[in-house]
């Protein structure tokens, strides 16, 4: 496979990564609506953890990929996507556990509405932080692969961000 063909396949994968990332976000928001009983709280929670995870992942994996000097950024990218997929499969079960915890353990304690909301937020934040952190790591890792010269950073980053964001837009459209 030529380098140009490999780059096209990777860009397709990154498009699909953006698509599935927003599908996860919408699915998690809908699941949390059942836990919080309100779309407002579920949207706020998912957006908060999504942006926190993206920021933490970009920072951590950006430093990791530069400091380790790895010559295999595609291998790191592959592991990130595998991790995202695995977490995507187990998050629904973990969110169900939060719902059960709330109904069986927290609700009977007669805590204030604010305290219950805060606890649900914190439990959910902890569950979703790892997959969103992995998502945040994908962009800097792929930039390391695609950009070989400092002069090309802006164009390479913009191209990848564009592809991933278009994928996210398609993901939103598919979820309705």
C-alpha positions in Angstrom: 0.0 0.0 0.0 1.4 3.4 -0.9 1.7 6.2 1.6 -1.0 8.2 -0.2 -3.5 5.3 0.0 -2.7 4.7 3.6 -3.3 8.4 4.4 -6.7 8.2 2.6 -7.7 5.2 4.7 -6.6 6.9 7.9 -8.6 10.0 7.0 -11.7 7.8 6.4 -11.1 6.2 9.8 -10.9 9.7 11.4 -14.1 10.7 9.7 -15.8 7.6 11.1 -14.3 8.4 14.5 -15.9 11.8 14.5 -19.2 10.3 13.4 -19.2 7.7 16.1 -18.0 10.2 18.7 -21.2 12.2 18.2 -23.3 9.1 18.0 -22.0 8.2 21.4 -22.6 11.7 22.7 -26.2 11.7 21.6 -26.8 8.1 22.9 -25.3 8.9 26.3 -27.4 12.1 26.5 -30.5 10.1 25.8 -29.6 7.4 28.4 -28.8 10.0 31.0 -32.2 11.6 30.4 -33.6 8.5 32.1 -31.2 8.8 35.0 -31.6 12.6 35.5 -35.2 12.8 34.4 -34.3 15.9 32.5 -32.7 16.6 29.2 -31.1 19.8 30.5 -29.1 17.9 33.1 -28.2 15.1 30.8 -27.0 17.5 28.0 -25.0 19.6 30.5 -23.4 16.5 32.0 -22.4 15.0 28.6 -21.1 18.2 27.2 -19.1 18.9 30.3 -17.4 15.6 30.4 -17.0 15.5 26.6 -15.1 18.8 26.5 -13.1 17.9 29.7 -12.2 14.5 28.2 -11.2 16.1 24.8 -9.0 18.6 26.5 -7.4 16.2 28.9 -6.8 13.6 26.1 -5.4 16.2 23.7 -3.0 17.5 26.4 -1.9 14.1 27.7 -1.6 12.2 24.4 0.0 15.2 22.7 2.7 15.3 25.3 2.9 11.5 25.3 3.4 11.2 21.5 6.0 14.0 21.5 8.0 13.0 24.6 8.0 9.3 23.8 9.2 10.1 20.3 7.3 7.1 19.1 7.7 6.3 15.5 4.4 4.5 15.5 1.7 7.1 16.0 -0.7 4.9 13.9 -0.3 2.1 16.4 -1.1 4.5 19.3 -4.1 5.8 17.2 -5.3 2.2 16.7 -5.1 1.5 20.4 -7.0 4.7 21.2 -9.8 3.7 18.8 -10.0 0.2 20.2 -10.2 1.6 23.7 -13.0 4.0 22.6 -14.9 1.1 21.1 -14.6 -1.1 24.1 -15.7 1.7 26.4 -18.6 2.5 24.0 -19.7 -1.1 24.5 -19.6 -1.0 28.3 -20.8 2.5 29.1 -24.5 1.6 28.7 -24.1 -1.1 31.4 -22.2 1.4 33.7 -24.9 4.0 33.2 -27.5 1.4 34.1 -25.6 0.7 37.3 -25.7 4.5 38.1 -29.4 4.4 37.6 -29.8 1.4 39.9 -27.5 3.0 42.5 -29.6 6.1 42.4 -32.9 4.3 42.7 -31.8 1.7 45.3 -29.2 3.5 47.4 -29.3 7.3 47.0 -33.0 8.1 46.6 -33.9 6.5 49.9 -31.4 8.7 51.8 -33.7 11.6 51.3 -30.9 13.9 50.1 -31.7 17.3 48.6 -32.4 17.6 44.9 -29.2 19.5 44.4 -27.1 16.8 46.2 -28.7 14.0 44.2 -28.1 15.9 41.0 -24.5 16.5 42.0 -23.9 12.9 42.8 -25.4 11.7 39.5 -23.3 14.2 37.7 -20.1 13.0 39.5 -20.8 9.3 38.9 -21.6 9.9 35.3 -18.6 12.2 34.8 -16.3 9.4 36.1 -17.8 6.8 33.8 -17.6 9.0 30.7 -14.2 10.6 31.4 -12.0 7.8 30.1 -13.7 7.2 26.7 -13.8 11.0 26.1 -10.1 11.3 27.1 -9.2 8.6 24.6 -11.2 10.5 22.0 -9.3 13.7 22.8 -6.0 11.8 22.2 -6.8 10.9 18.6 -6.2 14.3 17.0 -2.7 15.0 18.3 -1.6 11.4 17.6 -2.7 11.7 14.0 -1.2 15.1 13.6 2.1 13.5 14.6 1.7 11.0 11.7 0.5 13.4 9.1 2.7 16.4 9.8 6.4 15.9 9.3 7.6 19.5 9.1 6.7 22.4 11.3 5.6 24.5 8.3 2.8 22.0 7.7 1.3 21.9 11.2 -1.5 24.4 10.4 -2.6 22.8 7.2 -2.3 19.2 8.6 -4.2 20.0 11.8 -6.9 21.9 9.9 -7.4 19.1 7.5 -7.8 16.5 10.2 -10.0 18.7 12.3 -12.2 19.4 9.2 -12.5 15.7 8.4 -13.4 14.7 12.0 -15.9 17.6 12.4 -17.6 16.7 9.1 -17.9 13.1 10.5 -19.4 14.5 13.7 -21.9 16.5 11.7 -22.9 13.3 9.8 -23.2 11.5 13.1 -25.6 14.1 14.4 -27.6 13.8 11.3 -27.8 10.1 11.5 -29.1 10.2 15.1 -31.9 12.6 14.2 
